[in-house]
Amino acid sequence: CYHVTGECSCPPGWTGHDCKHPCSSGRWGRDCANSCACDGGDGGCDPATGTCSCQPGFTGQHCQ
């Protein structure tokens, strides 16, 4: 947290005043500002990196 204002700068995948809340499903990155770009399989994405988690039968960067 910034020592003057007390405002926290959360690491990617976390949000909230105290950075104790993980990104909700379908969101990722700093302050959970990005949307997952995973197509088929809807396995979701990593809340820190946005890397898609493909379900069986789906492959590739966006689980197509």
C-alpha positions as a printed NumPy array, in Angstrom:
array([[  0.   ,   0.   ,   0.   ],
       [  1.079,   3.549,  -0.673],
       [  2.348,   5.006,   2.602],
       [  0.712,   8.44 ,   2.184],
       [ -2.817,   7.551,   1.035],
       [ -3.017,   3.94 ,   2.211],
       [ -4.29 ,   2.979,  -1.251],
       [ -3.316,  -0.542,  -2.223],
       [ -1.966,  -1.554,  -5.6  ],
       [ -3.175,  -5.126,  -5.916],
       [ -1.195,  -7.772,  -7.775],
       [ -2.832,  -9.238, -10.901],
       [ -5.714, -11.555, -10.024],
       [ -6.74 ,  -9.678,  -6.868],
       [ -8.938,  -6.681,  -6.104],
       [-10.538,  -4.758,  -3.247],
       [ -9.338,  -2.143,  -0.766],
       [ -7.143,  -4.68 ,   0.997],
       [ -6.407,  -6.886,  -2.07 ],
       [ -7.98 ,  -9.914,  -0.407],
       [-10.634, -10.577,  -3.058],
       [ -9.792, -12.777,  -6.063],
       [-11.109, -11.782,  -9.48 ],
       [-14.617, -12.985, -10.215],
       [-15.109, -15.634, -12.87 ],
       [-14.389, -14.307, -16.349],
       [-12.123, -11.48 , -15.155],
       [ -8.341, -11.254, -14.832],
       [ -5.36 ,  -8.905, -14.413],
       [ -4.586,  -5.876, -12.269],
       [ -7.792,  -4.798, -10.498],
       [ -9.547,  -7.541, -12.506],
       [ -9.939,  -5.039, -15.353],
       [ -9.691,  -7.554, -18.225],
       [-12.266, -10.011, -19.577],
       [-11.312, -13.603, -20.366],
       [-11.047, -14.282, -24.109],
       [-11.681, -18.023, -23.893],
       [-14.097, -19.344, -26.51 ],
       [-15.066, -23.018, -26.38 ],
       [-15.199, -25.169, -23.318],
       [-15.623, -22.257, -20.935],
       [-12.93 , -23.529, -18.604],
       [-12.309, -19.948, -17.567],
       [ -8.955, -18.242, -17.393],
       [ -6.163, -17.716, -14.915],
       [ -7.05 , -14.633, -12.824],
       [ -3.447, -13.361, -12.888],
       [ -2.374, -14.045, -16.493],
       [ -5.595, -14.508, -18.511],
       [ -4.356, -17.868, -19.837],
       [ -7.362, -19.979, -20.846],
       [ -8.116, -23.241, -19.048],
       [ -9.566, -25.489, -21.753],
       [-12.075, -28.216, -21.051],
       [-11.532, -31.66 , -22.649],
       [-12.063, -31.49 , -26.416],
       [-10.997, -27.841, -26.719],
       [ -7.456, -26.673, -27.501],
       [ -5.419, -23.615, -28.405],
       [ -4.87 , -20.181, -26.938],
       [ -8.62 , -19.44 , -26.799],
       [ -9.931, -23.017, -26.365],
       [-11.422, -23.305, -29.848]])
